[in-house]
Amino acid sequence: EPPGGDLVRHLGPNRSGLAAWPSQPQVTLMAGPLAGVTVVDLTSMISGPVATMMLADQGADVIKVEPPGGDLVRHLGPNRSGLTATFISANRSKRSLALDLKSEAGMDVLRRLLAGADVFVQNFRPGAIERMGLGEDMVRSIRPDIVYVSISGFGETGPYAQKRVYDPVIQALSGLAAIQKDGQTGRPRMVRTIIPDKTTALTAAQAITAALFCRERNGEGQHVRLAMLDTMISYLWPEGMTGYTFVGREVPGSRAQLAQDLIFETRDGYITTGAVSDAEWAGMCRALERPEWLEDPRFRTAQDRVVNVAERLALMAEVLNRRSSAEWLDRLDAEGVPCAPVLDRHEVFEHEQARVNDAVAEYDHPVAGRIRQPRPAARFDRTPAGMQRHAPMLGEHSRDIVNGLGLDADALVDAGVLMAPPP
């Protein structure tokens, strides 16, 4: 350290020359497009927290209400100083309130919080929120115009409504695993990232902002319900299920599924490339030095190339295996054919285009040290979105939130109702 010490030594509560981790973020708060909106977030795991994190990045004051043990994601995955990478990536920009909702005093805190809230979000199994005493009627009796949001796996009724759910279950039930099936064996396969969870998060964030916009128009809040299953059926339909669009003229899914595995091995790695239009196909044939393919009756039209996709891709793979990735990418780019290298994960944020886009940034977290996080994808030229606060430690903001409600935080901590760091 320099003679004056690390700057963090002088920030926040201090005892004997050692500063506690600061309760305020080391990032600049921005007036995002949702500034002034307050969200009470009772969600856990991924789908709900990522949805509310998007709102928080856009300026909403998202208060994450956690049980004394914290969101389970706090304990899953790589961990540094009590914060896991997954928790950080699903809960940045929020404030944390650690509260025992099994106590009447804890419920009293939450009811007071709801009185000033614009949005309430929960993702318990159907019926659980009512048993907790936080059903829509009760919440709306406190804040009549609140946007009340319920996220579930399968919906609120039906044979699966009470089943426990994780992302692979939705992949299986929605048809996604079947769409990913192995071309040779027909064995269904999972996507190795939690697509249903994250797609539901995106859908929820959009639906919440739509409900807020509607409330601005008519002054009324409403109940927004999302099921992960419904989200994925809608998400997959445009190409994965499009063959079932015309009733009575259904096309088997394997024929209707236009997206193929367009990964090609080169002499030194892997690339992706594809051609849909006639012009792109002509460019492909020139780049691969196969002009005879232009006259091949199997490939003359876009529809011919879809019907005979297996033969076409096999021929392309044979040729692409003969030169390096860089050579092929240069030739394909010169002919205007869509193409890209297949990047490993650590290469993604180092790629020149990602750097130009400022897609990923690094920050100094007051507890977890140097962290890396993606920039919110949507850019607002007048009300920029961005990380508003660092991902909170459990109960980091409990005292500020509760004192702001006119309650005695110390008394609630002593009673075991509130979890908060020492003042």
C-alpha positions in Angstrom: 0.0 0.0 0.0 1.1 3.6 -0.4 2.1 5.5 2.8 -1.5 6.8 3.1 -2.9 3.3 2.8 -5.7 2.0 0.6 -8.5 4.5 0.2 -11.0 2.0 1.6 -9.2 2.3 5.0 -10.7 5.8 5.3 -14.2 5.0 4.1 -17.2 4.1 6.3 -17.4 3.2 10.0 -14.0 3.2 11.6 -12.6 1.4 14.7 -8.9 1.6 15.7 -7.9 2.7 12.2 -9.8 -0.1 10.4 -12.8 0.9 8.4 -15.7 -1.5 8.1 -16.9 -2.3 4.6 -18.8 0.8 3.5 -22.6 0.5 3.3 -22.7 2.9 0.4 -21.6 1.8 -3.1 -18.3 2.7 -4.7 -20.2 3.5 -7.9 -21.9 6.6 -9.1 -25.7 6.5 -8.8 -27.4 7.5 -12.1 -30.8 8.8 -12.8 -31.9 5.8 -14.9 -35.2 5.6 -16.7 -36.9 4.0 -13.7 -35.6 6.4 -11.1 -38.3 7.1 -8.5 -39.8 3.6 -8.8 -39.6 1.4 -5.7 -39.7 -2.4 -6.0 -40.1 -4.8 -3.1 -38.5 -8.0 -4.2 -39.2 -11.2 -2.4 -37.8 -13.4 -5.1 -35.0 -15.9 -4.9 -32.7 -18.0 -7.1 -32.6 -16.6 -10.7 -35.7 -15.8 -12.7 -37.1 -13.2 -10.2 -33.8 -11.7 -9.0 -32.5 -11.2 -12.6 -35.8 -9.5 -13.6 -35.6 -7.1 -10.6 -31.9 -6.6 -11.1 -32.7 -5.2 -14.6 -35.1 -2.8 -13.1 -32.4 -1.8 -10.5 -29.8 -1.2 -13.2 -32.4 1.1 -14.9 -32.6 3.2 -11.7 -35.4 1.6 -9.7 -34.8 1.3 -5.9 -35.1 -2.5 -5.5 -35.2 -3.6 -1.9 -34.4 -7.3 -1.8 -36.1 -8.8 1.2 -34.3 -11.9 2.4 -34.8 -14.4 5.2 -32.1 -14.4 8.0 -30.2 -17.1 6.1 -30.3 -15.2 2.9 -31.2 -16.2 -0.7 -29.9 -19.7 -1.4 -27.8 -18.3 -4.3 -25.6 -16.6 -1.7 -24.3 -20.0 -0.9 -23.9 -21.6 -4.4 -20.9 -21.3 -6.6 -17.5 -19.5 -6.4 -17.4 -17.4 -3.2 -15.2 -14.5 -2.1 -15.7 -12.9 1.3 -19.2 -14.2 1.6 -20.5 -13.2 -1.8 -20.9 -15.8 -4.6 -20.4 -14.9 -8.3 -23.9 -16.0 -9.1 -25.4 -13.8 -6.4 -23.5 -10.8 -7.6 -24.6 -11.3 -11.2 -28.2 -11.6 -10.2 -28.5 -9.0 -7.5 -26.3 -6.0 -8.2 -27.8 -2.5 -7.9 -30.2 -3.6 -5.1 -30.5 -3.0 -1.4 -30.7 -5.9 1.0 -33.2 -6.1 3.9 -32.8 -9.3 6.0 -36.1 -9.8 7.8 -37.8 -12.6 9.7 -41.2 -12.7 8.0 -42.4 -15.5 10.3 -42.7 -12.9 13.1 -45.4 -10.3 13.4 -42.8 -7.6 13.9 -41.1 -8.6 10.6 -44.5 -8.5 8.8 -45.1 -5.1 10.2 -41.9 -3.8 8.7 -42.8 -5.3 5.3 -46.3 -3.8 5.4 -44.8 -0.4 6.1 -42.4 -0.9 3.2 -45.2 -1.9 0.9 -47.1 1.3 1.6 -44.5 3.2 -0.4 -43.8 0.6 -3.1 -44.7 0.7 -6.7 -44.0 -3.0 -7.5 -44.2 -6.2 -5.4 -42.5 -9.3 -6.9 -42.6 -12.8 -5.6 -41.8 -16.3 -7.0 -43.0 -18.7 -4.3 -45.0 -21.7 -5.4 -48.7 -21.0 -5.9 -50.6 -20.5 -2.6 -47.5 -20.0 -0.5 -47.6 -16.2 -0.6 -51.3 -16.2 0.5 -50.4 -18.5 3.5 -47.7 -15.9 4.4 -50.4 -13.3 4.5 -49.1 -11.4 1.5 -51.7 -12.3 -1.1 -52.8 -9.7 -3.6 -55.8 -8.6 -1.7 -53.8 -7.9 1.5 -51.0 -6.1 -0.4 -53.5 -4.0 -2.4 -55.3 -3.0 0.8 -52.0 -1.3 1.8 -51.1 0.1 -1.7 -54.2 -0.1 -4.0 -52.3 0.9 -7.2 -49.3 -1.5 -6.7 -48.1 -3.7 -9.6 -48.3 -7.2 -8.1 -46.1 -9.7 -9.9 -46.2 -13.5 -9.4 -43.6 -15.7 -11.2 -44.2 -19.5 -11.1 -42.9 -22.6 -12.9 -46.1 -23.9 -14.4 -48.9 -21.5 -13.6 -51.3 -21.3 -10.6 -53.6 -24.2 -11.5 -53.3 -27.6 -13.1 -51.5 -30.9 -12.4 -48.0 -29.4 -12.3 -48.8 -26.2 -10.3 -47.5 -27.5 -7.0 -44.5 -29.3 -8.4 -41.0 -28.0 -7.5 -39.3 -26.6 -10.5 -35.8 -25.9 -11.8 -34.6 -24.8 -15.2 -34.0 -28.4 -16.7 -37.6 -29.3 -15.9 -38.9 -26.5 -18.1 -36.4 -27.3 -20.8 -37.8 -30.8 -20.9 -41.5 -29.8 -20.7 -41.4 -26.9 -23.2 -39.8 -28.8 -26.1 -36.4 -27.1 -25.8 -34.6 -30.4 -25.0 -36.3 -32.1 -27.9 -35.3 -29.2 -30.2 -31.7 -29.7 -29.1 -31.7 -33.5 -29.8 -28.7 -35.1 -31.2 -29.0 -35.3 -35.0 -27.5 -38.8 -35.1 -29.1 -40.6 -32.2 -32.2 -38.5 -31.6 -31.4 -38.2 -27.9 -32.8 -35.0 -26.4 -30.2 -32.7 -24.9 -30.3 -29.8 -22.5 -29.0 -26.4 -23.3 -26.0 -25.9 -20.9 -27.2 -22.6 -19.6 -30.4 -21.7 -17.8 -32.4 -20.4 -20.8 -35.9 -20.7 -19.2 -34.8 -18.9 -16.0 -33.2 -16.0 -17.9 -35.9 -15.7 -20.6 -38.5 -15.5 -17.8 -36.5 -12.8 -16.2 -36.4 -10.8 -19.4 -40.1 -11.3 -20.0 -40.9 -10.3 -16.4 -38.9 -7.1 -16.6 -40.6 -6.1 -19.8 -44.1 -6.9 -18.4 -43.4 -4.9 -15.2 -42.4 -1.8 -17.1 -45.5 -2.3 -19.3 -47.7 -2.5 -16.2 -46.0 0.7 -14.8 -46.6 2.5 -18.1 -50.3 1.4 -18.0 -50.6 2.7 -14.4 -49.3 6.1 -15.5 -52.1 6.2 -18.1 -55.0 5.0 -16.0 -53.8 5.1 -12.4 -54.5 1.5 -11.8 -52.1 -1.3 -10.7 -52.7 -4.9 -11.9 -51.6 -8.4 -11.2 -48.9 -9.7 -13.6 -48.6 -13.5 -13.7 -45.8 -15.3 -15.5 -45.1 -19.0 -15.8 -41.7 -20.2 -16.9 -43.5 -22.9 -19.1 -45.6 -20.3 -20.8 -42.6 -18.1 -21.4 -40.6 -20.8 -23.1 -43.5 -22.0 -25.3 -43.9 -18.4 -26.5 -40.1 -18.0 -26.9 -39.5 -21.2 -28.8 -42.5 -20.8 -31.2 -41.1 -18.6 -34.0 -38.7 -21.3 -35.4 -38.6 -24.2 -32.9 -42.4 -24.8 -33.1 -43.4 -22.9 -36.2 -44.2 -26.1 -38.1 -47.3 -26.5 -35.9 -48.7 -23.1 -36.9 -51.1 -24.3 -39.7 -53.8 -26.4 -38.1 -54.3 -29.5 -40.2 -51.1 -29.0 -42.1 -48.6 -29.5 -39.4 -44.9 -30.2 -40.3 -42.9 -32.4 -38.0 -40.7 -30.4 -35.7 -37.4 -31.7 -37.2 -38.3 -30.4 -40.6 -39.7 -27.1 -39.4 -36.7 -26.3 -37.2 -34.6 -24.1 -39.4 -31.8 -23.4 -36.9 -29.1 -26.1 -37.4 -25.8 -26.8 -35.6 -23.6 -24.5 -37.7 -20.3 -25.2 -36.0 -17.5 -26.2 -38.4 -14.1 -27.5 -37.5 -11.2 -25.8 -39.3 -7.6 -26.9 -39.4 -6.9 -25.1 -36.1 -10.2 -24.5 -34.4 -14.0 -23.8 -35.0 -16.0 -21.2 -36.8 -19.6 -20.7 -37.6 -21.0 -19.6 -41.0 -24.2 -19.8 -42.8 -26.0 -18.6 -45.9 -29.8 -18.0 -46.2 -30.3 -15.7 -49.2 -29.3 -16.6 -52.8 -26.6 -13.8 -52.7 -25.1 -15.2 -49.5 -25.1 -18.7 -50.9 -23.3 -17.5 -54.0 -20.8 -15.8 -51.8 -20.3 -19.0 -49.8 -19.7 -21.0 -53.0 -17.1 -18.4 -54.1 -15.3 -18.3 -50.7 -15.2 -22.1 -50.5 -14.2 -22.3 -54.2 -17.1 -24.6 -55.1 -18.9 -22.9 -58.0 -20.5 -26.2 -59.0 -22.7 -26.0 -55.9 -24.5 -23.1 -57.5 -25.8 -25.4 -60.3 -26.6 -28.3 -57.9 -30.4 -28.8 -58.0 -30.3 -29.6 -54.3 -29.2 -26.1 -53.5 -30.7 -23.8 -56.1 -33.2 -22.0 -53.9 -33.4 -21.2 -50.2 -36.1 -23.8 -49.8 -34.0 -26.4 -51.6 -31.1 -25.7 -49.2 -33.4 -26.1 -46.2 -34.8 -29.4 -47.4 -31.3 -30.7 -48.2 -29.6 -29.2 -45.2 -27.8 -32.3 -44.1 -26.1 -32.9 -47.4 -25.2 -29.2 -47.7 -23.7 -28.9 -44.3 -21.7 -32.1 -44.8 -20.2 -30.8 -48.0 -19.3 -27.5 -46.3 -17.7 -29.2 -43.3 -15.5 -31.3 -45.6 -14.1 -28.2 -47.3 -13.8 -26.0 -44.2 -11.7 -28.5 -42.4 -8.8 -27.9 -44.9 -7.7 -24.3 -43.9 -7.3 -22.3 -40.7 -10.1 -20.3 -39.1 -8.4 -17.0 -39.9 -8.1 -17.9 -43.6 -11.8 -18.9 -43.9 -13.1 -15.9 -41.9 -11.1 -13.5 -44.2 -12.5 -15.2 -47.3 -16.1 -15.3 -46.0 -16.0 -11.7 -44.9 -14.8 -10.7 -48.3 -17.8 -12.3 -49.9 -20.3 -10.8 -47.4 -21.1 -14.2 -45.8 -22.2 -14.2 -42.1 -19.4 -15.8 -40.1 -17.5 -15.6 -36.8 -15.0 -17.5 -34.7 -16.3 -19.8 -32.0 -15.0 -18.1 -28.9 -14.2 -19.8 -25.6 -15.9 -18.1 -22.6 -12.8 -16.2 -21.5 -12.3 -14.9 -25.0 -15.8 -13.3 -25.2 -15.1 -10.2 -23.1 -11.6 -9.9 -24.6 -12.9 -9.8 -28.2 -12.4 -6.5 -30.0 -16.1 -6.0 -30.7 -17.1 -6.6 -27.1 -14.4 -4.1 -26.0 -15.6 -1.5 -28.5 -19.1 -2.0 -27.2 -18.0 -1.7 -23.5 -20.0 -4.8 -23.0 -18.2 -5.9 -19.8 -16.7 -3.7 -17.2 -14.6 -4.2 -14.0 -15.4 -2.7 -10.6 -13.9 -2.7 -7.1 -16.4 -4.3 -4.8 -15.8 -3.1 -1.2 -16.0 -6.7 0.1 -15.5 -9.1 -2.9 -12.6 -7.1 -4.5 -12.2 -6.7 -8.2 -15.3 -8.0 -10.1 -16.3 -8.2 -13.7 -19.9 -7.5 -14.8 -21.8 -7.0 -18.1 -23.2 -3.6 -19.0 -27.0 -3.5 -19.2 -27.7 -4.3 -22.8 -30.1 -1.5 -23.5 -28.5 2.0 -23.8 -30.6 5.1 -22.9 -29.1 8.3 -24.2 -30.8 10.6 -21.7 -31.2 8.4 -18.7 -28.3 5.9 -18.7 -28.7 2.5 -17.1 -25.8 0.9 -15.3 -24.8 -0.7 -12.0 -26.3 1.6 -9.4 -25.0 -0.2 -6.3 -22.7 -3.2 -5.7 -24.4 -6.5 -4.9 -25.2 -6.2 -1.2 -24.1 -8.3 1.7 -26.9 -9.9 3.6 -28.8 -7.2 5.5 -26.4 -4.5 4.4 -29.1 -1.9 4.1 -31.4 -3.2 6.9 -30.8 -0.4 9.3 -31.1 2.4 6.7 -34.4 1.0 5.4 -36.0 0.3 8.7 -34.9 3.6 10.3 -36.3 5.3 7.2 -39.7 3.7 8.1 -39.6 5.4 11.5 -38.8 2.2 13.3 -36.1 1.3 15.8 -33.7 -0.9 13.9 -31.5 -1.6 17.0 -34.6 -2.9 18.9 -35.5 -5.2 15.9 -32.0 -6.5 15.7 -32.0 -7.3 19.4 -35.3 -9.1 19.0 -33.9 -11.2 16.2 -36.4 -9.8 13.7 -33.8 -7.9 11.7 -30.4 -8.9 10.6 -28.0 -6.1 10.0 -24.2 -5.4 10.2 -23.0 -3.5 13.3 -23.5 0.2 13.2 
